[in-house]
Amino acid sequence: MNGLDNGIFPRGEKMPPELSPNFIGQAYLHMLVPGGNAWNCPIGNVTFEPGCRNNWHRHPGGQILLVTSGRGWYQEEGKMARELHPGDVVTIPADVKHWHGAARDTEMSHISIETNCQAGPAQWLEPVDEAFYQALK
């Protein structure tokens, strides 16, 4: 699908093969600022279909999420899951284990900003517990 997401940024293509194993369900990616350029700050529009979420992971340099549409969830290890809505900003410190994704009944889109990416790529970990995710309201 190449349609517009919320009329702001393109929805993008299905997650590339090297990233899709780190997601439960279907997600789409449209890079707004590619990695490896002079800005040193990859920025992408990520859209999660209903029920889609990524595995637990860490960003060695941190990450910022700007929620643009839908409803979803964000959770840091050892903390309660936080419901996300358009306009929410999530600042994720370096090396904090976390996951994020859509609610079961609606898609969610966010802008993902990888900060201090010279620290290294995301470290992908185990999937979110299915029973835990399904219990989220």
PyMOL commands that place a pseudoatom at each C-alpha (Angstrom):
pseudoatom trace, name=CA, resn=MET, resi=1, chain=A, elem=C, hetatm=0, pos=[0.000, 0.000, 0.000]
pseudoatom trace, name=CA, resn=ASN, resi=2, chain=A, elem=C, hetatm=0, pos=[1.319, 3.409, -0.900]
pseudoatom trace, name=CA, resn=GLY, resi=3, chain=A, elem=C, hetatm=0, pos=[-1.619, 5.443, 0.381]
pseudoatom trace, name=CA, resn=LEU, resi=4, chain=A, elem=C, hetatm=0, pos=[-1.311, 8.445, 2.620]
pseudoatom trace, name=CA, resn=ASP, resi=5, chain=A, elem=C, hetatm=0, pos=[-1.229, 7.980, 6.349]
pseudoatom trace, name=CA, resn=ASN, resi=6, chain=A, elem=C, hetatm=0, pos=[-3.576, 10.494, 7.979]
pseudoatom trace, name=CA, resn=GLY, resi=7, chain=A, elem=C, hetatm=0, pos=[-3.033, 12.732, 4.923]
pseudoatom trace, name=CA, resn=ILE, resi=8, chain=A, elem=C, hetatm=0, pos=[0.381, 13.825, 6.230]
pseudoatom trace, name=CA, resn=PHE, resi=9, chain=A, elem=C, hetatm=0, pos=[3.089, 11.299, 5.291]
pseudoatom trace, name=CA, resn=PRO, resi=10, chain=A, elem=C, hetatm=0, pos=[3.028, 8.338, 2.921]
pseudoatom trace, name=CA, resn=ARG, resi=11, chain=A, elem=C, hetatm=0, pos=[2.158, 5.018, 4.540]
pseudoatom trace, name=CA, resn=GLY, resi=12, chain=A, elem=C, hetatm=0, pos=[5.121, 3.408, 2.847]
pseudoatom trace, name=CA, resn=GLU, resi=13, chain=A, elem=C, hetatm=0, pos=[5.808, -0.190, 1.981]
pseudoatom trace, name=CA, resn=LYS, resi=14, chain=A, elem=C, hetatm=0, pos=[5.549, -3.332, 4.088]
pseudoatom trace, name=CA, resn=MET, resi=15, chain=A, elem=C, hetatm=0, pos=[8.439, -3.671, 6.508]
pseudoatom trace, name=CA, resn=PRO, resi=16, chain=A, elem=C, hetatm=0, pos=[11.538, -4.834, 4.651]
pseudoatom trace, name=CA, resn=PRO, resi=17, chain=A, elem=C, hetatm=0, pos=[12.504, -8.514, 5.061]
pseudoatom trace, name=CA, resn=GLU, resi=18, chain=A, elem=C, hetatm=0, pos=[15.383, -7.684, 7.398]
pseudoatom trace, name=CA, resn=LEU, resi=19, chain=A, elem=C, hetatm=0, pos=[12.984, -5.987, 9.875]
pseudoatom trace, name=CA, resn=SER, resi=20, chain=A, elem=C, hetatm=0, pos=[9.691, -7.883, 9.475]
pseudoatom trace, name=CA, resn=PRO, resi=21, chain=A, elem=C, hetatm=0, pos=[10.718, -10.840, 11.723]
pseudoatom trace, name=CA, resn=ASN, resi=22, chain=A, elem=C, hetatm=0, pos=[10.797, -8.321, 14.600]
pseudoatom trace, name=CA, resn=PHE, resi=23, chain=A, elem=C, hetatm=0, pos=[7.067, -7.541, 14.281]
pseudoatom trace, name=CA, resn=ILE, resi=24, chain=A, elem=C, hetatm=0, pos=[3.917, -9.468, 15.175]
pseudoatom trace, name=CA, resn=GLY, resi=25, chain=A, elem=C, hetatm=0, pos=[1.429, -8.508, 12.451]
pseudoatom trace, name=CA, resn=GLN, resi=26, chain=A, elem=C, hetatm=0, pos=[1.858, -6.118, 9.533]
pseudoatom trace, name=CA, resn=ALA, resi=27, chain=A, elem=C, hetatm=0, pos=[3.681, -2.795, 9.741]
pseudoatom trace, name=CA, resn=TYR, resi=28, chain=A, elem=C, hetatm=0, pos=[4.637, -0.302, 7.033]
pseudoatom trace, name=CA, resn=LEU, resi=29, chain=A, elem=C, hetatm=0, pos=[7.630, 2.014, 6.776]
pseudoatom trace, name=CA, resn=HIS, resi=30, chain=A, elem=C, hetatm=0, pos=[8.259, 5.218, 4.867]
pseudoatom trace, name=CA, resn=MET, resi=31, chain=A, elem=C, hetatm=0, pos=[11.650, 6.762, 5.547]
pseudoatom trace, name=CA, resn=LEU, resi=32, chain=A, elem=C, hetatm=0, pos=[11.445, 10.547, 5.783]
pseudoatom trace, name=CA, resn=VAL, resi=33, chain=A, elem=C, hetatm=0, pos=[15.170, 11.029, 6.465]
pseudoatom trace, name=CA, resn=PRO, resi=34, chain=A, elem=C, hetatm=0, pos=[17.288, 8.004, 5.540]
pseudoatom trace, name=CA, resn=GLY, resi=35, chain=A, elem=C, hetatm=0, pos=[20.021, 6.694, 7.801]
pseudoatom trace, name=CA, resn=GLY, resi=36, chain=A, elem=C, hetatm=0, pos=[23.664, 7.153, 6.990]
pseudoatom trace, name=CA, resn=ASN, resi=37, chain=A, elem=C, hetatm=0, pos=[23.330, 10.698, 5.764]
pseudoatom trace, name=CA, resn=ALA, resi=38, chain=A, elem=C, hetatm=0, pos=[24.822, 13.955, 6.998]
pseudoatom trace, name=CA, resn=TRP, resi=39, chain=A, elem=C, hetatm=0, pos=[21.990, 14.419, 9.514]
pseudoatom trace, name=CA, resn=ASN, resi=40, chain=A, elem=C, hetatm=0, pos=[22.892, 11.270, 11.479]
pseudoatom trace, name=CA, resn=CYS, resi=41, chain=A, elem=C, hetatm=0, pos=[19.252, 10.954, 12.547]
pseudoatom trace, name=CA, resn=PRO, resi=42, chain=A, elem=C, hetatm=0, pos=[17.070, 8.473, 10.616]
pseudoatom trace, name=CA, resn=ILE, resi=43, chain=A, elem=C, hetatm=0, pos=[13.393, 9.441, 10.739]
pseudoatom trace, name=CA, resn=GLY, resi=44, chain=A, elem=C, hetatm=0, pos=[10.613, 7.169, 9.518]
pseudoatom trace, name=CA, resn=ASN, resi=45, chain=A, elem=C, hetatm=0, pos=[6.829, 7.075, 9.430]
pseudoatom trace, name=CA, resn=VAL, resi=46, chain=A, elem=C, hetatm=0, pos=[5.773, 3.682, 10.826]
pseudoatom trace, name=CA, resn=THR, resi=47, chain=A, elem=C, hetatm=0, pos=[2.187, 2.435, 10.539]
pseudoatom trace, name=CA, resn=PHE, resi=48, chain=A, elem=C, hetatm=0, pos=[1.030, -0.618, 12.499]
pseudoatom trace, name=CA, resn=GLU, resi=49, chain=A, elem=C, hetatm=0, pos=[-2.124, -2.465, 11.413]
pseudoatom trace, name=CA, resn=PRO, resi=50, chain=A, elem=C, hetatm=0, pos=[-4.567, -3.333, 14.235]
pseudoatom trace, name=CA, resn=GLY, resi=51, chain=A, elem=C, hetatm=0, pos=[-2.906, -5.806, 16.596]
pseudoatom trace, name=CA, resn=CYS, resi=52, chain=A, elem=C, hetatm=0, pos=[0.584, -5.235, 15.185]
pseudoatom trace, name=CA, resn=ARG, resi=53, chain=A, elem=C, hetatm=0, pos=[3.470, -4.496, 17.537]
pseudoatom trace, name=CA, resn=ASN, resi=54, chain=A, elem=C, hetatm=0, pos=[7.204, -4.875, 17.498]
pseudoatom trace, name=CA, resn=ASN, resi=55, chain=A, elem=C, hetatm=0, pos=[9.315, -7.151, 19.660]
pseudoatom trace, name=CA, resn=TRP, resi=56, chain=A, elem=C, hetatm=0, pos=[11.068, -5.911, 22.742]
pseudoatom trace, name=CA, resn=HIS, resi=57, chain=A, elem=C, hetatm=0, pos=[14.164, -4.003, 21.671]
pseudoatom trace, name=CA, resn=ARG, resi=58, chain=A, elem=C, hetatm=0, pos=[16.758, -1.408, 22.644]
pseudoatom trace, name=CA, resn=HIS, resi=59, chain=A, elem=C, hetatm=0, pos=[18.262, 1.532, 20.795]
pseudoatom trace, name=CA, resn=PRO, resi=60, chain=A, elem=C, hetatm=0, pos=[21.851, 2.160, 21.928]
pseudoatom trace, name=CA, resn=GLY, resi=61, chain=A, elem=C, hetatm=0, pos=[21.412, 5.858, 21.116]
pseudoatom trace, name=CA, resn=GLY, resi=62, chain=A, elem=C, hetatm=0, pos=[17.774, 6.266, 22.208]
pseudoatom trace, name=CA, resn=GLN, resi=63, chain=A, elem=C, hetatm=0, pos=[14.591, 6.952, 20.251]
pseudoatom trace, name=CA, resn=ILE, resi=64, chain=A, elem=C, hetatm=0, pos=[11.762, 9.478, 20.079]
pseudoatom trace, name=CA, resn=LEU, resi=65, chain=A, elem=C, hetatm=0, pos=[8.221, 8.576, 18.951]
pseudoatom trace, name=CA, resn=LEU, resi=66, chain=A, elem=C, hetatm=0, pos=[5.686, 11.184, 17.755]
pseudoatom trace, name=CA, resn=VAL, resi=67, chain=A, elem=C, hetatm=0, pos=[2.229, 9.597, 17.506]
pseudoatom trace, name=CA, resn=THR, resi=68, chain=A, elem=C, hetatm=0, pos=[0.325, 10.963, 14.499]
pseudoatom trace, name=CA, resn=SER, resi=69, chain=A, elem=C, hetatm=0, pos=[-2.791, 8.776, 14.241]
pseudoatom trace, name=CA, resn=GLY, resi=70, chain=A, elem=C, hetatm=0, pos=[-4.725, 5.921, 15.776]
pseudoatom trace, name=CA, resn=ARG, resi=71, chain=A, elem=C, hetatm=0, pos=[-4.294, 4.335, 19.195]
pseudoatom trace, name=CA, resn=GLY, resi=72, chain=A, elem=C, hetatm=0, pos=[-1.539, 2.123, 20.483]
pseudoatom trace, name=CA, resn=TRP, resi=73, chain=A, elem=C, hetatm=0, pos=[0.744, 1.096, 23.311]
pseudoatom trace, name=CA, resn=TYR, resi=74, chain=A, elem=C, hetatm=0, pos=[4.254, 1.733, 24.579]
pseudoatom trace, name=CA, resn=GLN, resi=75, chain=A, elem=C, hetatm=0, pos=[5.937, -0.124, 27.409]
pseudoatom trace, name=CA, resn=GLU, resi=76, chain=A, elem=C, hetatm=0, pos=[9.350, -0.020, 29.045]
pseudoatom trace, name=CA, resn=GLU, resi=77, chain=A, elem=C, hetatm=0, pos=[10.610, -3.096, 30.846]
pseudoatom trace, name=CA, resn=GLY, resi=78, chain=A, elem=C, hetatm=0, pos=[9.462, -3.117, 34.455]
pseudoatom trace, name=CA, resn=LYS, resi=79, chain=A, elem=C, hetatm=0, pos=[6.788, -0.448, 33.915]
pseudoatom trace, name=CA, resn=MET, resi=80, chain=A, elem=C, hetatm=0, pos=[3.075, -0.451, 33.091]
pseudoatom trace, name=CA, resn=ALA, resi=81, chain=A, elem=C, hetatm=0, pos=[2.068, -0.198, 29.414]
pseudoatom trace, name=CA, resn=ARG, resi=82, chain=A, elem=C, hetatm=0, pos=[1.128, 3.352, 28.386]
pseudoatom trace, name=CA, resn=GLU, resi=83, chain=A, elem=C, hetatm=0, pos=[-1.753, 3.987, 25.988]
pseudoatom trace, name=CA, resn=LEU, resi=84, chain=A, elem=C, hetatm=0, pos=[-0.787, 6.208, 23.041]
pseudoatom trace, name=CA, resn=HIS, resi=85, chain=A, elem=C, hetatm=0, pos=[-2.898, 8.739, 21.125]
pseudoatom trace, name=CA, resn=PRO, resi=86, chain=A, elem=C, hetatm=0, pos=[-2.206, 11.331, 18.393]
pseudoatom trace, name=CA, resn=GLY, resi=87, chain=A, elem=C, hetatm=0, pos=[-0.021, 14.110, 19.735]
pseudoatom trace, name=CA, resn=ASP, resi=88, chain=A, elem=C, hetatm=0, pos=[1.744, 11.922, 22.313]
pseudoatom trace, name=CA, resn=VAL, resi=89, chain=A, elem=C, hetatm=0, pos=[5.523, 12.159, 22.450]
pseudoatom trace, name=CA, resn=VAL, resi=90, chain=A, elem=C, hetatm=0, pos=[7.588, 9.305, 23.869]
pseudoatom trace, name=CA, resn=THR, resi=91, chain=A, elem=C, hetatm=0, pos=[11.254, 9.891, 24.677]
pseudoatom trace, name=CA, resn=ILE, resi=92, chain=A, elem=C, hetatm=0, pos=[13.142, 6.634, 25.128]
pseudoatom trace, name=CA, resn=PRO, resi=93, chain=A, elem=C, hetatm=0, pos=[16.588, 6.841, 26.736]
pseudoatom trace, name=CA, resn=ALA, resi=94, chain=A, elem=C, hetatm=0, pos=[19.527, 4.909, 25.314]
pseudoatom trace, name=CA, resn=ASP, resi=95, chain=A, elem=C, hetatm=0, pos=[19.497, 1.149, 25.941]
pseudoatom trace, name=CA, resn=VAL, resi=96, chain=A, elem=C, hetatm=0, pos=[16.039, 1.074, 27.584]
pseudoatom trace, name=CA, resn=LYS, resi=97, chain=A, elem=C, hetatm=0, pos=[14.253, -2.185, 26.718]
pseudoatom trace, name=CA, resn=HIS, resi=98, chain=A, elem=C, hetatm=0, pos=[10.790, -1.387, 25.283]
pseudoatom trace, name=CA, resn=TRP, resi=99, chain=A, elem=C, hetatm=0, pos=[8.137, -2.208, 22.701]
pseudoatom trace, name=CA, resn=HIS, resi=100, chain=A, elem=C, hetatm=0, pos=[5.386, -0.262, 20.907]
pseudoatom trace, name=CA, resn=GLY, resi=101, chain=A, elem=C, hetatm=0, pos=[2.563, -0.901, 18.492]
pseudoatom trace, name=CA, resn=ALA, resi=102, chain=A, elem=C, hetatm=0, pos=[-1.109, -0.561, 17.654]
pseudoatom trace, name=CA, resn=ALA, resi=103, chain=A, elem=C, hetatm=0, pos=[-4.080, -1.417, 19.821]
pseudoatom trace, name=CA, resn=ARG, resi=104, chain=A, elem=C, hetatm=0, pos=[-5.938, -4.612, 18.911]
pseudoatom trace, name=CA, resn=ASP, resi=105, chain=A, elem=C, hetatm=0, pos=[-8.844, -2.746, 17.271]
pseudoatom trace, name=CA, resn=THR, resi=106, chain=A, elem=C, hetatm=0, pos=[-7.200, 0.162, 15.444]
pseudoatom trace, name=CA, resn=GLU, resi=107, chain=A, elem=C, hetatm=0, pos=[-4.052, 0.978, 13.556]
pseudoatom trace, name=CA, resn=MET, resi=108, chain=A, elem=C, hetatm=0, pos=[-1.495, 3.450, 14.844]
pseudoatom trace, name=CA, resn=SER, resi=109, chain=A, elem=C, hetatm=0, pos=[1.131, 5.567, 13.137]
pseudoatom trace, name=CA, resn=HIS, resi=110, chain=A, elem=C, hetatm=0, pos=[4.096, 7.316, 14.638]
pseudoatom trace, name=CA, resn=ILE, resi=111, chain=A, elem=C, hetatm=0, pos=[7.184, 9.113, 13.492]
pseudoatom trace, name=CA, resn=SER, resi=112, chain=A, elem=C, hetatm=0, pos=[10.249, 7.241, 14.741]
pseudoatom trace, name=CA, resn=ILE, resi=113, chain=A, elem=C, hetatm=0, pos=[13.382, 9.307, 15.317]
pseudoatom trace, name=CA, resn=GLU, resi=114, chain=A, elem=C, hetatm=0, pos=[16.551, 7.369, 16.049]
pseudoatom trace, name=CA, resn=THR, resi=115, chain=A, elem=C, hetatm=0, pos=[18.775, 9.582, 18.170]
pseudoatom trace, name=CA, resn=ASN, resi=116, chain=A, elem=C, hetatm=0, pos=[22.551, 9.326, 18.477]
pseudoatom trace, name=CA, resn=CYS, resi=117, chain=A, elem=C, hetatm=0, pos=[22.504, 6.543, 15.896]
pseudoatom trace, name=CA, resn=GLN, resi=118, chain=A, elem=C, hetatm=0, pos=[26.298, 6.479, 15.785]
pseudoatom trace, name=CA, resn=ALA, resi=119, chain=A, elem=C, hetatm=0, pos=[25.949, 4.400, 19.008]
pseudoatom trace, name=CA, resn=GLY, resi=120, chain=A, elem=C, hetatm=0, pos=[24.752, 1.470, 16.883]
pseudoatom trace, name=CA, resn=PRO, resi=121, chain=A, elem=C, hetatm=0, pos=[21.637, -0.201, 15.464]
pseudoatom trace, name=CA, resn=ALA, resi=122, chain=A, elem=C, hetatm=0, pos=[18.597, -1.398, 17.381]
pseudoatom trace, name=CA, resn=GLN, resi=123, chain=A, elem=C, hetatm=0, pos=[19.047, -4.645, 19.288]
pseudoatom trace, name=CA, resn=TRP, resi=124, chain=A, elem=C, hetatm=0, pos=[15.983, -6.818, 18.667]
pseudoatom trace, name=CA, resn=LEU, resi=125, chain=A, elem=C, hetatm=0, pos=[14.851, -9.162, 21.429]
pseudoatom trace, name=CA, resn=GLU, resi=126, chain=A, elem=C, hetatm=0, pos=[11.928, -11.497, 22.236]
pseudoatom trace, name=CA, resn=PRO, resi=127, chain=A, elem=C, hetatm=0, pos=[8.285, -10.963, 21.211]
pseudoatom trace, name=CA, resn=VAL, resi=128, chain=A, elem=C, hetatm=0, pos=[5.833, -9.335, 23.617]
pseudoatom trace, name=CA, resn=ASP, resi=129, chain=A, elem=C, hetatm=0, pos=[3.918, -11.940, 25.604]
pseudoatom trace, name=CA, resn=GLU, resi=130, chain=A, elem=C, hetatm=0, pos=[0.724, -12.669, 23.654]
pseudoatom trace, name=CA, resn=ALA, resi=131, chain=A, elem=C, hetatm=0, pos=[-1.518, -13.080, 26.723]
pseudoatom trace, name=CA, resn=PHE, resi=132, chain=A, elem=C, hetatm=0, pos=[-0.220, -9.810, 28.175]
pseudoatom trace, name=CA, resn=TYR, resi=133, chain=A, elem=C, hetatm=0, pos=[-0.851, -7.931, 24.913]
pseudoatom trace, name=CA, resn=GLN, resi=134, chain=A, elem=C, hetatm=0, pos=[-4.349, -9.383, 24.483]
pseudoatom trace, name=CA, resn=ALA, resi=135, chain=A, elem=C, hetatm=0, pos=[-5.251, -8.285, 28.036]
pseudoatom trace, name=CA, resn=LEU, resi=136, chain=A, elem=C, hetatm=0, pos=[-4.483, -4.622, 27.268]
pseudoatom trace, name=CA, resn=LYS, resi=137, chain=A, elem=C, hetatm=0, pos=[-7.702, -2.599, 26.973]
for i in range(1, 137): cmd.bond("trace and resi %d" % i, "trace and resi %d" % (i + 1))
show_as sticks, trace
zoom trace
